[in-house]
Amino acid sequence: MSRLWDKGAPLDSRVLQYTAGDDHALDNRLVAHDVRASIAHAQMLNAQGLLSAEDFKLIRDGLTAIGDEHAQGKWQVTLEHEDGQTALETLLTQRIGQAGARVHLGRSRNDQVLTALRLFLRDATTDLNKAVLKVAEALDALGERETDTALPGYTHMQQAMPSSVKLWAGGFAAELRDDAAGLMQVQRRTGKSPLGSAAGYGTPNLPLDRAATAKALGFNEVHEPVTAVQLSRGKAEAQLLFEIVMVMQDVARLSSDLCLFYTQEFAFVSLPDAFTTGSSIMPQKRNPDVFELIRGRSAAAQAALFEVLGIVAKLPSGYQRDLQLIKVPLFRAIDLCSDTLDILAPALAEVKFRKENISMDASINAAAEAYELVKNEGIPFREAYLRVGKKYLK
């Protein structure tokens, strides 16, 4: 199979394997978005007099059918295709003839894949936002179920001040809602249309209407100037990964609390059997593996962020093939976060606190006692602090 860039010279088989890597498999996620963007591009070419109405109809109908067949699992992007862009154009040309060879006028694989990727990221951020909010709602429900359950508040791993399950769960819910808002802020960068910037320097002598394709695809604006497009590569991706790290760190800390509360020494919570596992040697064990893995996988999200930042750092301007490598950590982190949120929400729905095992140290109201002395006797807080401290620090 020939590639879009093929000029007839032989290619060492190892080169395609090394340069394509996993890119062809990853591009299967982008096919539907690439089809949509390609149809919008062809429609614009037709409106600008660069593509006949007959060819546009062939391209639109051909791409729609190819996209539907991909969604049904009838074909996949393979290594022989090299990437999704080659696959679509090759299949389209095989199906409709020379009209398919006209679809690439006025674009490069660079702006083509980036357009599909930004459409994908727009959907991904929306989906992750909804999933985070479901976990926040599960925490709200947990707080309501345990509205009367007191809980020690800890600092330095020591009982410090009185708290409650509702207050504990509410804190995590509030931060997750903040994370959800952060995810949507990524759409400021994904809302710029790169289509028509081609390889990074525009399309000389072609009267493209970039605003038309931006509007058709739901972008907020055209990404200008064309030289800014390749300089922006990795920024929206890194911003999304940063927000994913924030989500994963919050759910990791939540999971760390639950693992601690589940120990025999604490025994504050019971975890559902459906979300715990067993030991192969110790028959009495139920292990909080789900929560332990949530805690551990926050490191994988951080690694994905660092990988993308490292790929982009110190690249010269313009397109560089290194940028292809961003997809692997980006998609990995999106999947990791999505899978984590999907299992966490139903797991929280089954968590129960064991009131009979939750005890408060006698000193836990010390700060409140000091405040009472200030109110009742009018003494300075520092004096009240010392008096109460002497009572408990013996």
LINPE-V115426 format. One line per field, one symbol per residue. psi: psi as a letter, one per 20 degrees, with the letter a starting at -180 (. if undefined). burial: I if it has 24 or more other ideal C-beta (glycine too) atoms within 12 Angstrom, else O. A space follows every 10 residues. Layout:
psi->???
burial->???
This chain:
psi->pqrhjpjiqq pphhgggghh cjhgghihhi ghhhgghhgh ghgggghjji pqhghggggg hghggggghg hjjiqqprhh hgrhgggghg hghhhjbhhh iihjpjrrhg hghhggghgg hggghgghgh hghhgghhhg hghhhkhjoq pqpqqkkqpg qqargggghh ghgghhhggg hhghhhighi jppipiicji kanpjpmqnh hghgghjjqh rpoqrhihgh hipighghgg hghgggghhg hghghgghgg hiqhhgkhqp qphijrarqi hoiippplgg hghgghihhh gghgghgghh ghpjqrrrpq hhhhihgghg hghggggghg hhhgghghii ppqnhiioqp qhihjghhgg hgggghijrq hhghggghgh hhn.
burial->OOIIOOOOOO OOOOOIOOOI OIIIOIIIII IIIIIIIIII IIIIIIOIOI IOOOIIOIII OIIIOIIOOI OOOOIOIOIO IIIIIIIIII IIIOIIOOII OIIIIIIIII IIIIIIIIII IIIIIIIIIO IIIIIIIIII IIIOOIOOII IIIOOOOOIO IIIIIIOIII IIIOIIIOII OIIIOIIOII IIIIIIIIII OIIOOOOIII OIIIOIIIIO OIIOOIOOII IIIIIIIIII IIIIIIIIII IIOIIIIIIO IIOOOOOIIO IOOOIIOOOO OOOOOOOIII IOIIIOIIOI IIOIIOIIIO IIOOOOOOIO OOIIIIIIII IIIIIIIIII IIIIIOIIOI IIIOOOOIOO OOOIOIOOII OOIOOOOOOO OOOIOOOIOO OOOO
